[in-house]
Amino acid sequence: MSSPFDYQMMTLALRMAARGLGDTWPNPSVGAVIADEDTGEVIARGRTASRGRPHAEAVAIAAAGSRAKDATIYVTLEPCSHQGMTGPCADAIIAAGLKRAVVAIEDPDPRVAGRGLDRLRAAGLFVERGVGANEARWITRGHIVRVTERRPLVTLKLALDRNGDIAEGTGRAPRWVTGAAARAHGQLLRAQSDAILVGSGTVRADDPLLTCRLPGLESRSPVRVVLSGELEIDAASKVVRSARAVPVYLVCGFGVDVARQDALAASGAEIINTTKVAGRLWLPAVMEALVARGITRLLVEGGPHIWRAFAAASLVDEVVLYMAGARDESSARAALARQLGAAPPLKLHDTRTFDTDTMWRFRRAAREG
């Protein structure tokens, strides 16, 4: 039976997992803590390493060394039980001599799906599941929907003025409606995402770079994704010119002029051809293409046309809304409904103030399991 100490250690494991968001794809960011229940000592902790290997359990076990024997491991996602690029984490836990495993949630990946927990139980470990499950589902949601729905987790980011409107760019740079503190928080969202998506209209209006510019997190810039049905992207745009430094996916329909594709590909951008329906790129096909490339967490900055398309396709898991000036939740929801075309079926998760600006984070409820 779980104890207050179990919840304390799982909270630490969840914080470790959160640190890796945007840095571990195509694998999920997992946190692991090894502790001595008798003394209350944290022996070791770890999270999934950059680019997904080694896994969190292996990192923590290596740090613990021989002290892992007879201790308890806390893991935010079921340890893998299959042979991939590395050996199964369940086997590593058994080999380390750990006596108990506390796991937040099972892994829906059919290669695991309960087999990891079964392997631990068969080896004589005491196994408990469900501690910290709700938070673990959100931290791991990109992996979960990638496996179960063949799409990444989708977060829409909106920045609106005090009237709930957007500011049009100048063609050379965006116009800011929020202050520096709110914009810095928006940069953190980029660092926690595998990819960032905009439409070609945003590229024309703002000529954005779409990288993370927080000091120390520049290397955590996400893959840049630009949707353009006819590939109407200027090769001189910042996003294309920087394609060799930070990856760029240009998504267009089939049959686009080959010379245009080749010219943009020569700059280092990857061209993705996908399905169009009624003259527009079909978002489920776009999501499938991103998942095939390992993307699990997608930040959609775009503009109203892109936001509404994702909302209409029921592809929104989360909305992060920044508004200039202090406003209440009803004003925020009204602005969302106007920009997205309908009131999204999302619950308020949290709100923060940044100087005179306010941020609301709305989330879709994750399915239990």
Disulfide bonds with the S-S distance in Angstrom:
none
